[in-house]
Structures are given as structure tokens and as C-alpha cells.
Amino acid sequence: MDAYNTDVRGLLREWRSDKGIDPEPMKAYAASGYAAKIATERVGGNQAGWGA
């Protein structure tokens, strides 16, 4: 059960940097403006779900 006790965050940051990807994915997502863009696009749309 060593997998549960292993912190790989540093390794992932390094791997992402090596690939040219932002090492902090949540900060990159927040800074991208994507959440605001899709929220704007979905205004007035039809809800979907089990009861639709």
C-alpha cells in the first residue's frame, strides 16, 4: 500500500514543466477564462438530466 503514502506532486510538476505545460493545472485553468466562457455560452440553454 505504498502508493497511498507516496507524494508525487513534485514529480508531476517537473513532468508538466518538461512538456511545456503549466506546472499548476488548477491555476492555469482559473487564469484561462474558460469557466467564464462556457458559463456565458450556456446561459438560456435547456437543462439536461434524468428528468429532462
Contacts in CASP RR format, 6 or more apart in sequence:
PFRMAT RR
TARGET T0000
AUTHOR 0000-0000-0000
METHOD contacts of the structure
MODEL  1
MDAYNTDVRGLLREWRSDKGIDPEPMKAYAASGYAAKIATERVGGNQAGW
GA
12 23 0 8 1.000
13 23 0 8 1.000
13 24 0 8 1.000
14 23 0 8 1.000
16 22 0 8 1.000
16 23 0 8 1.000
16 25 0 8 1.000
17 23 0 8 1.000
22 28 0 8 1.000
29 35 0 8 1.000
46 52 0 8 1.000
END
